[in-house]
Amino acid sequence: MIRVLICDDQLVVCEGLRTILSGAPDIEVVGIVTSGTRALELIPQAKPDVVLMDLKLPGMNGIAATRAIRAQFPDVRVLALTTYDADEWVFDAIRSGAAGYLLK
C-alpha cells in the first residue's frame, strides 16, 4: 500500500486527487493539507510514502516545503504538482529534492 499525502492550497484540487487516487487498490490517501507548514506537521503522524506537493502555497512555498521534507524525512518522496511549466520551476523543484514533476 502506498500512503499519499496531498498538499495543495485549492481544496477542490485536493478532493479531486483524493477521488482519483481512491480508485487505485494499492494507494491510500492519508491526509490533505493546504500549506507546506501543515504538511511538515502532519508527516510524523500520517507517515506518507509520497507527498503530492503544489509549488505555489501560502507562507512556505512548495519548493521550500519539499526541501524541508527531504531533509527531515528522507524516506518520504515528493512529487511536485503545479500549473507552472517554466524551466526555472522545474529545476527548482528537482533541486529541492522532488522525485518528479507533474503538471496539473
C-alpha positions as CSV (number, residue, x, y, z in Angstrom):
1,M,0.0,0.0,0.0
2,I,1.4,3.4,-1.0
3,R,0.5,6.1,1.5
4,V,-0.1,9.5,-0.1
5,L,-0.3,13.0,1.5
6,I,-1.8,15.7,-0.8
7,C,-0.7,19.3,-0.3
8,D,-2.4,21.9,-2.4
9,D,-3.9,25.3,-1.4
10,Q,-7.0,24.6,-3.6
11,L,-9.3,22.2,-1.8
12,V,-11.2,21.3,-5.0
13,V,-7.9,20.0,-6.4
14,C,-7.2,18.0,-3.2
15,E,-10.6,16.4,-3.3
16,G,-10.3,15.7,-7.0
17,L,-7.0,14.0,-6.4
18,R,-8.4,12.0,-3.5
19,T,-11.3,10.8,-5.6
20,I,-9.0,9.7,-8.5
21,L,-6.5,8.0,-6.1
22,S,-9.2,6.2,-4.1
23,G,-9.9,4.2,-7.2
24,A,-6.5,2.6,-7.0
25,P,-6.4,-0.5,-4.8
26,D,-2.8,0.0,-3.7
27,I,-3.0,3.7,-2.8
28,E,-4.3,5.2,0.4
29,V,-4.7,9.0,0.9
30,V,-3.6,9.6,4.5
31,G,-4.2,13.3,4.5
32,I,-5.0,16.5,2.8
33,V,-3.3,19.8,3.8
34,T,-3.3,23.3,2.3
35,S,0.1,24.5,3.3
36,G,3.7,23.4,3.3
37,T,4.0,24.1,7.0
38,R,1.0,21.9,7.8
39,A,2.5,19.1,5.6
40,L,5.6,19.1,7.7
41,E,3.5,19.0,10.9
42,L,1.3,16.0,9.7
43,I,4.1,13.8,8.2
44,P,5.1,12.2,11.6
45,Q,1.5,11.1,12.3
46,A,0.3,10.3,8.7
47,K,3.5,8.5,7.7
48,P,3.1,9.0,4.0
49,D,5.4,7.3,1.4
50,V,4.7,10.1,-1.1
51,V,3.7,13.8,-0.8
52,L,1.9,15.3,-3.8
53,M,3.2,18.9,-3.4
54,D,1.8,22.0,-5.1
55,L,4.6,24.5,-5.6
56,K,2.6,27.7,-5.1
57,L,1.4,27.7,-1.5
58,P,0.7,30.3,1.1
59,G,3.5,31.0,3.5
60,M,6.2,28.3,2.9
61,N,6.1,27.6,-0.9
62,G,6.2,24.0,-2.2
63,I,9.9,24.2,-3.1
64,A,10.9,25.2,0.5
65,A,8.5,22.6,1.9
66,T,10.0,19.9,-0.4
67,R,13.5,20.8,0.7
68,A,12.4,20.6,4.4
69,I,10.6,17.3,3.9
70,R,13.5,15.7,2.2
71,A,15.9,17.0,5.0
72,Q,13.7,15.9,7.9
73,F,12.1,12.8,6.4
74,P,14.5,11.4,3.8
75,D,12.4,8.3,3.2
76,V,9.4,10.3,2.1
77,R,9.3,11.0,-1.7
78,V,7.8,14.3,-3.0
79,L,6.2,14.7,-6.4
80,A,5.8,18.4,-7.4
81,L,2.3,19.1,-8.7
82,T,1.7,22.5,-10.3
83,T,0.4,24.5,-13.2
84,Y,3.9,26.0,-13.8
85,D,5.8,24.6,-16.7
86,A,8.6,27.2,-16.8
87,D,12.1,25.6,-16.7
88,E,13.0,27.6,-13.6
89,W,10.2,26.0,-11.5
90,V,11.0,22.5,-12.8
91,F,14.7,22.8,-12.0
92,D,14.0,24.4,-8.5
93,A,11.6,21.5,-7.7
94,I,14.1,18.9,-8.7
95,R,17.0,20.6,-6.9
96,S,14.9,20.9,-3.8
97,G,14.6,17.1,-3.7
98,A,11.4,16.3,-5.7
99,A,11.5,12.9,-7.3
100,G,9.4,14.1,-10.2
101,Y,7.3,16.9,-11.6
102,L,3.7,16.7,-12.8
103,L,1.6,19.4,-14.4
104,K,-2.0,19.9,-13.2
